[in-house]
Amino acid sequence: VRESPDALRFVYALLFGAEGSCPPNDLHASHQEVSLALQGVFQRAIEAGEFAPAFEVEWLVYQLLGLANSHSMRVITEMDHVPEAVRDQWLEENTNIEMARRLVRLFMRGATRETEK
């Protein structure tokens, strides 16, 4: 996003735009491939005792992908309204690796207060 916001808009347009305006794309197959990989990660985490077994892995995958999509859509939507003079800084703050880590931490730990053990 940071390097080419227009490229991200283009990708979203290809995936979610009018079907006649883009080349054939099996979004379902791509989604299934990513989902299965994440399901394996979550299943191993449950088996290792790192995740509570109360959640179904499919539901966890759905929630993680929803969080990532929500953040991406927020960036795409707000980017056009950020003043050009500060847009690069804003994009850096909203698309860097630390932001990705924060989203994963939020997903993994929730918004609960961390306590010392």
C-alpha atoms as an extended CHARMM CRD file, in Angstrom:
* protein
*
       117  EXT
         1         1  VAL       CA              0.0000000000        0.0000000000        0.0000000000  PROA      1               0.0000000000
         2         2  ARG       CA              2.7140000000        2.4190000000        1.0380000000  PROA      2               0.0000000000
         3         3  GLU       CA              4.7090000000        1.9740000000       -2.1680000000  PROA      3               0.0000000000
         4         4  SER       CA              1.7650000000        2.0250000000       -4.5180000000  PROA      4               0.0000000000
         5         5  PRO       CA             -1.6890000000        2.8550000000       -3.1760000000  PROA      5               0.0000000000
         6         6  ASP       CA             -3.0680000000        2.7480000000       -6.7110000000  PROA      6               0.0000000000
         7         7  ALA       CA             -1.8610000000       -0.8350000000       -7.0930000000  PROA      7               0.0000000000
         8         8  LEU       CA             -3.8690000000       -1.8850000000       -4.0330000000  PROA      8               0.0000000000
         9         9  ARG       CA             -6.9570000000       -0.1200000000       -5.3740000000  PROA      9               0.0000000000
        10        10  PHE       CA             -6.4310000000       -1.9680000000       -8.6560000000  PROA      10              0.0000000000
        11        11  VAL       CA             -6.1920000000       -5.3440000000       -6.9070000000  PROA      11              0.0000000000
        12        12  TYR       CA             -9.3860000000       -4.6660000000       -4.9490000000  PROA      12              0.0000000000
        13        13  ALA       CA            -11.0930000000       -3.5650000000       -8.1510000000  PROA      13              0.0000000000
        14        14  LEU       CA            -10.0300000000       -6.8180000000       -9.8230000000  PROA      14              0.0000000000
        15        15  LEU       CA            -11.2650000000       -8.9100000000       -6.9390000000  PROA      15              0.0000000000
        16        16  PHE       CA            -14.4780000000       -7.0970000000       -6.1110000000  PROA      16              0.0000000000
        17        17  GLY       CA            -15.3090000000       -5.0580000000       -9.2220000000  PROA      17              0.0000000000
        18        18  ALA       CA            -17.7250000000       -5.8630000000      -12.0010000000  PROA      18              0.0000000000
        19        19  GLU       CA            -17.0080000000       -9.3340000000      -13.3870000000  PROA      19              0.0000000000
        20        20  GLY       CA            -16.8900000000       -8.1860000000      -16.9970000000  PROA      20              0.0000000000
        21        21  SER       CA            -14.1880000000       -5.6290000000      -16.2440000000  PROA      21              0.0000000000
        22        22  CYS       CA            -11.4720000000       -8.0150000000      -15.0970000000  PROA      22              0.0000000000
        23        23  PRO       CA             -9.7650000000      -11.2190000000      -16.1630000000  PROA      23              0.0000000000
        24        24  PRO       CA            -11.0700000000      -14.5030000000      -14.8010000000  PROA      24              0.0000000000
        25        25  ASN       CA            -10.0520000000      -15.0550000000      -11.2050000000  PROA      25              0.0000000000
        26        26  ASP       CA            -10.9860000000      -17.9210000000       -8.9300000000  PROA      26              0.0000000000
        27        27  LEU       CA            -11.2900000000      -15.9050000000       -5.7290000000  PROA      27              0.0000000000
        28        28  HSD       CA            -12.9290000000      -18.8310000000       -3.9800000000  PROA      28              0.0000000000
        29        29  ALA       CA             -9.9800000000      -21.1540000000       -4.7060000000  PROA      29              0.0000000000
        30        30  SER       CA             -7.4800000000      -18.5180000000       -3.5730000000  PROA      30              0.0000000000
        31        31  HSD       CA             -9.4450000000      -17.9140000000       -0.3970000000  PROA      31              0.0000000000
        32        32  GLN       CA             -9.6630000000      -21.6530000000        0.2710000000  PROA      32              0.0000000000
        33        33  GLU       CA             -5.8900000000      -22.0440000000       -0.1030000000  PROA      33              0.0000000000
        34        34  VAL       CA             -5.1710000000      -19.2690000000        2.3970000000  PROA      34              0.0000000000
        35        35  SER       CA             -7.9100000000      -20.4810000000        4.7420000000  PROA      35              0.0000000000
        36        36  LEU       CA             -6.5980000000      -24.0540000000        4.7770000000  PROA      36              0.0000000000
        37        37  ALA       CA             -3.0680000000      -22.8640000000        5.5390000000  PROA      37              0.0000000000
        38        38  LEU       CA             -4.3150000000      -20.7130000000        8.4310000000  PROA      38              0.0000000000
        39        39  GLN       CA             -6.5350000000      -23.5230000000        9.6960000000  PROA      39              0.0000000000
        40        40  GLY       CA             -3.4230000000      -25.6980000000        9.9510000000  PROA      40              0.0000000000
        41        41  VAL       CA             -1.6100000000      -23.0020000000       11.9320000000  PROA      41              0.0000000000
        42        42  PHE       CA             -4.5410000000      -22.5510000000       14.3060000000  PROA      42              0.0000000000
        43        43  GLN       CA             -5.0790000000      -26.3070000000       14.6980000000  PROA      43              0.0000000000
        44        44  ARG       CA             -1.4290000000      -26.7710000000       15.6780000000  PROA      44              0.0000000000
        45        45  ALA       CA             -1.7360000000      -23.8790000000       18.1500000000  PROA      45              0.0000000000
        46        46  ILE       CA             -4.7730000000      -25.5300000000       19.7580000000  PROA      46              0.0000000000
        47        47  GLU       CA             -3.0000000000      -28.8760000000       19.9180000000  PROA      47              0.0000000000
        48        48  ALA       CA              0.0430000000      -27.2070000000       21.5250000000  PROA      48              0.0000000000
        49        49  GLY       CA             -2.1840000000      -25.5760000000       24.1420000000  PROA      49              0.0000000000
        50        50  GLU       CA             -1.4580000000      -22.0610000000       22.8660000000  PROA      50              0.0000000000
        51        51  PHE       CA             -5.0850000000      -21.4260000000       21.8590000000  PROA      51              0.0000000000
        52        52  ALA       CA             -8.2290000000      -22.2850000000       23.7730000000  PROA      52              0.0000000000
        53        53  PRO       CA             -9.9060000000      -25.3100000000       22.1890000000  PROA      53              0.0000000000
        54        54  ALA       CA            -13.3040000000      -23.6070000000       22.5550000000  PROA      54              0.0000000000
        55        55  PHE       CA            -12.9700000000      -21.9610000000       19.1330000000  PROA      55              0.0000000000
        56        56  GLU       CA            -13.3660000000      -23.7320000000       15.8190000000  PROA      56              0.0000000000
        57        57  VAL       CA            -10.3770000000      -23.1730000000       13.5360000000  PROA      57              0.0000000000
        58        58  GLU       CA            -12.6330000000      -22.1190000000       10.6620000000  PROA      58              0.0000000000
        59        59  TRP       CA            -14.1380000000      -19.3770000000       12.8270000000  PROA      59              0.0000000000
        60        60  LEU       CA            -10.6660000000      -18.1830000000       13.8880000000  PROA      60              0.0000000000
        61        61  VAL       CA             -9.5900000000      -17.9610000000       10.2410000000  PROA      61              0.0000000000
        62        62  TYR       CA            -12.7340000000      -16.0160000000        9.3420000000  PROA      62              0.0000000000
        63        63  GLN       CA            -12.0970000000      -13.5430000000       12.1470000000  PROA      63              0.0000000000
        64        64  LEU       CA             -8.4090000000      -13.0180000000       11.3100000000  PROA      64              0.0000000000
        65        65  LEU       CA             -9.1160000000      -12.4720000000        7.6120000000  PROA      65              0.0000000000
        66        66  GLY       CA            -11.9570000000      -10.1150000000        8.5360000000  PROA      66              0.0000000000
        67        67  LEU       CA             -9.6390000000       -8.0690000000       10.7390000000  PROA      67              0.0000000000
        68        68  ALA       CA             -7.0310000000       -7.8110000000        7.9680000000  PROA      68              0.0000000000
        69        69  ASN       CA             -9.6590000000       -6.9100000000        5.3720000000  PROA      69              0.0000000000
        70        70  SER       CA            -11.2270000000       -4.3090000000        7.6280000000  PROA      70              0.0000000000
        71        71  HSD       CA             -7.8840000000       -2.6250000000        8.2100000000  PROA      71              0.0000000000
        72        72  SER       CA             -7.0370000000       -2.6770000000        4.4850000000  PROA      72              0.0000000000
        73        73  MET       CA            -10.3980000000       -1.1830000000        3.5470000000  PROA      73              0.0000000000
        74        74  ARG       CA            -10.0110000000        1.5360000000        6.1830000000  PROA      74              0.0000000000
        75        75  VAL       CA             -6.6040000000        2.4800000000        4.7810000000  PROA      75              0.0000000000
        76        76  ILE       CA             -7.9030000000        2.5190000000        1.1980000000  PROA      76              0.0000000000
        77        77  THR       CA            -10.9640000000        4.5680000000        2.1570000000  PROA      77              0.0000000000
        78        78  GLU       CA             -9.1880000000        7.1230000000        4.3410000000  PROA      78              0.0000000000
        79        79  MET       CA             -6.0670000000        7.4810000000        2.1880000000  PROA      79              0.0000000000
        80        80  ASP       CA             -7.7910000000        9.7410000000       -0.3220000000  PROA      80              0.0000000000
        81        81  HSD       CA             -8.8020000000       12.1370000000        2.4510000000  PROA      81              0.0000000000
        82        82  VAL       CA             -5.3870000000       12.4930000000        4.0670000000  PROA      82              0.0000000000
        83        83  PRO       CA             -3.6920000000       15.7540000000        3.0010000000  PROA      83              0.0000000000
        84        84  GLU       CA             -1.0610000000       15.0760000000        0.3700000000  PROA      84              0.0000000000
        85        85  ALA       CA              1.6120000000       16.8100000000        2.4630000000  PROA      85              0.0000000000
        86        86  VAL       CA              1.3450000000       14.1120000000        5.1610000000  PROA      86              0.0000000000
        87        87  ARG       CA              0.0460000000       11.1620000000        3.1120000000  PROA      87              0.0000000000
        88        88  ASP       CA              3.3810000000        9.3130000000        2.9330000000  PROA      88              0.0000000000
        89        89  GLN       CA              3.8360000000        9.5500000000        6.7000000000  PROA      89              0.0000000000
        90        90  TRP       CA              0.2300000000        8.4640000000        7.2800000000  PROA      90              0.0000000000
        91        91  LEU       CA              0.6610000000        5.4800000000        4.9660000000  PROA      91              0.0000000000
        92        92  GLU       CA              3.8910000000        4.5210000000        6.7230000000  PROA      92              0.0000000000
        93        93  GLU       CA              2.1670000000        4.6340000000       10.1000000000  PROA      93              0.0000000000
        94        94  ASN       CA             -0.8080000000        2.5790000000        8.9060000000  PROA      94              0.0000000000
        95        95  THR       CA              0.9000000000       -0.0310000000        6.7250000000  PROA      95              0.0000000000
        96        96  ASN       CA              4.2480000000       -0.7880000000        8.3510000000  PROA      96              0.0000000000
        97        97  ILE       CA              5.2750000000       -4.0980000000        9.8930000000  PROA      97              0.0000000000
        98        98  GLU       CA              4.6140000000       -2.8010000000       13.4040000000  PROA      98              0.0000000000
        99        99  MET       CA              0.9870000000       -2.1230000000       12.4590000000  PROA      99              0.0000000000
       100       100  ALA       CA              0.7230000000       -5.6990000000       11.1820000000  PROA      100             0.0000000000
       101       101  ARG       CA              2.1760000000       -6.9450000000       14.4640000000  PROA      101             0.0000000000
       102       102  ARG       CA             -0.3100000000       -4.8240000000       16.4410000000  PROA      102             0.0000000000
       103       103  LEU       CA             -3.2150000000       -6.3100000000       14.4920000000  PROA      103             0.0000000000
       104       104  VAL       CA             -1.9430000000       -9.8400000000       15.1230000000  PROA      104             0.0000000000
       105       105  ARG       CA             -1.4420000000       -9.0750000000       18.8330000000  PROA      105             0.0000000000
       106       106  LEU       CA             -4.9790000000       -7.7190000000       19.0290000000  PROA      106             0.0000000000
       107       107  PHE       CA             -6.2900000000      -10.8570000000       17.3800000000  PROA      107             0.0000000000
       108       108  MET       CA             -4.1960000000      -13.1890000000       19.5250000000  PROA      108             0.0000000000
       109       109  ARG       CA             -4.6340000000      -11.4670000000       22.9000000000  PROA      109             0.0000000000
       110       110  GLY       CA             -7.7230000000       -9.3620000000       22.5320000000  PROA      110             0.0000000000
       111       111  ALA       CA             -7.8810000000       -5.9720000000       24.1340000000  PROA      111             0.0000000000
       112       112  THR       CA             -7.3910000000       -7.2340000000       27.6640000000  PROA      112             0.0000000000
       113       113  ARG       CA             -4.8820000000       -5.6680000000       30.0030000000  PROA      113             0.0000000000
       114       114  GLU       CA             -1.6280000000       -7.5800000000       30.1070000000  PROA      114             0.0000000000
       115       115  THR       CA             -0.6330000000       -8.6460000000       33.5980000000  PROA      115             0.0000000000
       116       116  GLU       CA              2.7280000000       -9.7200000000       34.8610000000  PROA      116             0.0000000000
       117       117  LYS       CA              3.0980000000      -13.3890000000       35.7400000000  PROA      117             0.0000000000
